Amino acid sequence: MPQTLAHLTDRLIAFRDERDWAQFQGLKNLIVSLNLESAELLELTQWRDDAAVEGLIENPEFREKLEEETADVLLYLLMICERAGIDLATAASRKIDINAAKYPVDKSRGNSRKYTEL
């Protein structure tokens, strides 16, 4: 069964509420927790070059850790958005539109310069 962001958020909030954890999950704590989880994701690549990381995708142990850490990041994002009243899919779509305006194809294709340097 495909999962929508709304369905995942509902499941996550039910999980949280069953455990009475909302009291610990103010916006600041959620943002801090997101960054801690992002650091755990980053740690998977520490001391490895790009080719080594790409090569690990087929390793079952690495892939399991990668899946778990990316899921943790998404779940904290969903909790932040729920707490702040943000529709993440709408916000992400809007941000793609903003980035498309900042990085027109004719100026940005094939380079990594910031939009202020194009």
N, C-alpha and C positions, 0 to 999 in steps of 0.2 A: 504494500500500500504506500503510494507516494505521500511524503510528509510535506505540508506547507509550513511556512514560518509561523503562521497563526496557530496551527495545530501543535507544533513543537512548543510554542510559548504557553499554550493552554496546559499541555502535559507538564511542562517545567514548573509553572505556577502551582498546579495541583500538588506536585511533588514537594515543592517548598512549603506550601500551606499545611499539608499533612504533617509536617515535621515542626511547624511553628517557627520557621526560620526567617520569615519576613522581617522580624524585629532586628535581625543582624545585617539585613541587606539594604541599607540605605544607599543612595546614589554614590556617595564617595567610596564606600566599602566595595560596591560592585565594580567601580572603575579601577580601584586598586587591585581587586581580584582578577579582573580582565588582564591587567598588565602582568601580574604574576604568572597567569596561565600562558600569556604570550611569550614570556621569558622561558617557560618550560618548552614551548614549541621551538623557540630559537636555540635552546640548548641541544636539541637533536642534531643541529648542524655545526655545533661548535668544533673548531679545529679541523673541519673538512672543507675541501674545495668544492666548487660547483659540480664537477664530474663525479666526485665521490658521493655527494648527496643524491644526485640523479640516479646513480647506480644502486643506491639503497632502497629505492622505491619497490623493487621486486623482492626485497628481503622481508619475510613475513613478520619477524619481530619488530623491525623498524616500521613497517607499514602499520602494524597494530598501534605502536606508540604514536605515530603520526596521526592516525585516525582519532585516537583518544584526545590528543592535545588540540587538534583542530576543532573537535567537538566541544571541548571545554571552552575554547575561545568563543565559538558560536553561542553556546549556552549563556555565557556571561553577557555577550552582546544583546541577546534576546531579553535577559533580565534587566539590563540597563534601559533598553528601549521600552519595555513594559513599564518600568518605574517612571520614566520621563515622558511617557505618552507619545513615543515616536513610532511611526510605521516604518520599519527598517527597509522593507522592499521599496517603498515610495522614496525614502531618503536616499537609498542607493541608486535608484533610477535617476533621481534629480542630480546626484553627484556625477554620474556618468555624463549627463547633459552638460553640466558645468565644466567638466574636464574636456569634453569635446570642443567646447568654445575656447578654452585656454590653450589646447593643444591641437590646432588645425593640422590635418594630415599633411598638407603641403609644406608646413614648417617643421613638423616634429617627426615625420617618418624616418626611422633608422637612427635616431639619436636620443640621448637620455638627458638633454639639457632641460632645466626648469623653464616653465612657461615665460618667466621674466627675462630669460636669456635668448629666446627665439627671435 
